[in-house]
């Protein structure tokens, strides 16, 4: 498989990983928020399983695992994991847009730091992708 094909598959896999992580985090928050306060601690699992969104959450977690295993076949963990840290950014933005949560200026600065950190950590690691594509 040529290098550009590997890079394209990796970019797609990482984008899917970020999207699935964002979706699972938002679904988890919505599902957990829908559990009534009157449910006893030991009955929470059953109450959550009665919610279709929680079942969707479980299905997305399985897809997330399958996708992650495919990503790790292509790239080193030291490259892939920092890139998926961008889900901290997408979860913050999605919670602002979907759940109408507030973003404080300090959180926005943190988002910018995460983006800069991912760029700094992942940028020099291009040689590992070339090595992986060659094997």
C-alpha positions as CSV (number, residue, x, y, z in Angstrom):
1,X,0.0,0.0,0.0
2,X,1.5,3.4,-1.0
3,X,2.2,6.2,1.5
4,X,-0.6,8.5,0.4
5,X,-3.1,5.7,0.7
6,X,-1.9,5.0,4.2
7,X,-2.1,8.6,5.1
8,X,-5.6,8.9,3.8
9,X,-6.8,5.8,5.7
10,X,-5.1,7.1,8.8
11,X,-6.6,10.6,8.5
12,X,-10.1,9.0,8.0
13,X,-9.6,6.6,10.9
14,X,-8.5,9.4,13.2
15,X,-11.4,11.7,12.2
16,X,-13.8,8.8,12.8
17,X,-12.2,8.2,16.2
18,X,-12.6,11.9,17.2
19,X,-16.2,11.9,16.0
20,X,-17.1,8.7,17.8
21,X,-15.5,9.9,21.0
22,X,-17.4,13.2,20.8
23,X,-20.7,11.4,20.1
24,X,-20.2,9.0,22.9
25,X,-19.4,11.7,25.4
26,X,-22.5,13.7,24.5
27,X,-24.7,10.7,24.5
28,X,-23.3,9.6,27.9
29,X,-24.1,13.1,29.4
30,X,-27.6,13.1,27.9
31,X,-28.4,9.5,28.9
32,X,-27.1,10.0,32.5
33,X,-29.0,13.2,32.8
34,X,-32.2,11.4,31.9
35,X,-32.0,8.9,34.8
36,X,-34.4,10.1,37.5
37,X,-32.8,11.2,40.8
38,X,-35.2,8.9,42.7
39,X,-33.6,5.7,41.2
40,X,-31.5,3.8,43.8
41,X,-27.8,3.5,43.2
42,X,-28.0,-0.2,42.5
43,X,-30.9,0.3,40.0
44,X,-29.1,2.9,37.9
45,X,-27.8,0.3,35.4
46,X,-31.2,-1.0,34.7
47,X,-32.7,2.5,34.4
48,X,-30.0,3.4,31.9
49,X,-30.5,0.2,29.8
50,X,-34.2,1.2,29.4
51,X,-33.0,4.3,27.5
52,X,-32.5,4.0,23.7
53,X,-29.8,6.7,23.8
54,X,-27.7,4.6,26.3
55,X,-28.1,1.5,24.0
56,X,-26.8,3.7,21.1
57,X,-24.0,4.8,23.4
58,X,-23.0,1.2,23.9
59,X,-23.1,0.5,20.1
60,X,-20.9,3.5,19.4
61,X,-18.4,2.3,22.0
62,X,-18.1,-1.0,20.1
63,X,-17.6,0.9,16.8
64,X,-15.1,3.1,18.6
65,X,-13.1,0.1,19.7
66,X,-13.1,-1.5,16.2
67,X,-12.1,1.8,14.6
68,X,-9.3,2.3,17.1
69,X,-7.9,-1.2,16.5
70,X,-7.8,-0.4,12.7
71,X,-6.0,3.0,13.4
72,X,-3.4,1.2,15.5
73,X,-2.7,-1.2,12.6
74,X,-1.7,1.8,10.5
75,X,0.1,4.2,12.9
76,X,2.2,4.2,16.1
77,X,0.3,4.8,19.3
78,X,2.7,7.7,20.0
79,X,1.3,9.4,16.9
80,X,-2.4,8.4,17.0
81,X,-3.2,9.0,20.6
82,X,-2.1,12.7,20.7
83,X,-4.2,13.4,17.6
84,X,-7.3,11.8,19.2
85,X,-6.8,14.3,22.0
86,X,-8.5,16.7,19.7
87,X,-11.7,15.1,20.9
88,X,-11.3,17.4,24.0
89,X,-11.8,20.3,21.6
90,X,-14.7,18.7,19.8
91,X,-16.5,17.6,23.0
92,X,-16.2,21.2,24.4
93,X,-17.6,22.7,21.2
94,X,-20.3,20.1,20.9
95,X,-21.4,20.6,24.5
96,X,-21.5,24.3,23.9
97,X,-23.6,23.9,20.7
98,X,-25.8,20.8,21.6
99,X,-26.1,21.1,25.3
100,X,-25.9,24.9,25.6
101,X,-23.1,24.6,28.2
102,X,-20.9,27.7,28.7
103,X,-17.4,28.0,27.5
104,X,-15.3,30.3,29.7
105,X,-12.4,32.2,28.2
106,X,-10.0,30.0,30.2
107,X,-11.5,26.9,28.5
108,X,-11.0,28.5,25.1
109,X,-7.4,29.2,26.0
110,X,-7.1,25.5,27.0
111,X,-8.6,24.4,23.7
112,X,-6.0,26.4,21.8
113,X,-3.3,24.9,23.9
114,X,-4.6,21.4,23.1
115,X,-4.6,22.2,19.4
116,X,-1.0,23.6,19.6
117,X,0.1,20.6,21.6
118,X,-1.3,18.1,19.2
119,X,0.4,19.9,16.3
120,X,3.8,19.9,18.2
121,X,3.6,16.3,19.2
122,X,2.3,14.8,15.9
123,X,4.1,16.9,13.3
124,X,7.7,15.5,13.6
125,X,6.4,11.9,13.6
126,X,5.9,11.7,9.8
127,X,8.8,9.3,9.5
128,X,6.9,6.7,11.5
129,X,4.0,6.8,9.0
130,X,6.4,6.3,6.1
131,X,8.0,3.3,7.9
132,X,4.6,1.8,8.6
133,X,3.5,2.3,5.0
134,X,6.6,0.5,3.8
135,X,5.9,-2.6,5.9
